[in-house]
Amino acid sequence: ATQGIYVIHPDGTGLRQAIGLPAGPRSVWLDAPRFSPDGSQLAYTYFEGGKPTPAPWSWKGETSSLWTVGLDGSNPHQVVAPGQKVGDADWSPDGRYLVFEQMGNDPGKITSVLRVPAAGGGITALTHDTGYRGGRSQNWSFQASFDPVYSPDGTKILYPHDEYSPTFGCPSLQGMTAD
């Protein structure tokens, strides 16, 4: 089997590929598939490599985008274009929105939680994490929020949040209203 996202019945029968990794030297992998609430689609993250580096399987300038696709491979649709550093996503229970983490290693761009209509469109930042600040000084700080999920009734979003400084460290689980 080629790399891609597959679906299978709970009893182990009916294995089939929903979407394959696009051909091309920059295609790296497909990640974190999530079923839509009605079970007809998958949301997933598509990673593309940038410039190859000497270490095996290492890329500089890697990009990611958020996609949806029918379980039968129909209607692949890019919801969030490369450049937003998409990570794991989750569907709202009504299927109207996706929340996702924005990943990155640049100061001020380490994971935050964002929301986008499932059909695509305007992205809304739900957290405003500072990432890493301060370089090697004694006044450094770090904030990141990631792995968002909707509550079953769709009224809340739950996510882990990390916050650290030279005198304080706190990993936590936080929640917010979905709006």
C-alpha angles and dihedrals in degrees: 000000000000124000112278143097117298134190126209136178116257090250091060097255131115101039109183137160115250094185133356130215107269115249117256142090093264096054108104111164149321116238148184103013115196127189118236114242092257091048095236100108144033128219115208143164119246116205122201125188125236120200115348115241128205096263114087113263092005124134133185116211095020114181133198136197135189119241140176127207137175115256088248092054094259126141103009105196130186107225098176121024124225113279098061092081094230119203131169116349136195132198124237109242091250091052093236098112143032123209117203143172120249108218130197147135097224118107109264092017104077113124122317131164120253136175130215134176108260089237090054131254136110117020118217121203108223097182127032104206118179097217113205119344134175106041111224095336125118088247098067123137137183132201129173138162122193150153097045121194133182122238113247091256093048095235097109140040118211123201141160115250127194125197125176141167134159090277103030138048127175132162108189145168112237137184136200136180111270092243 
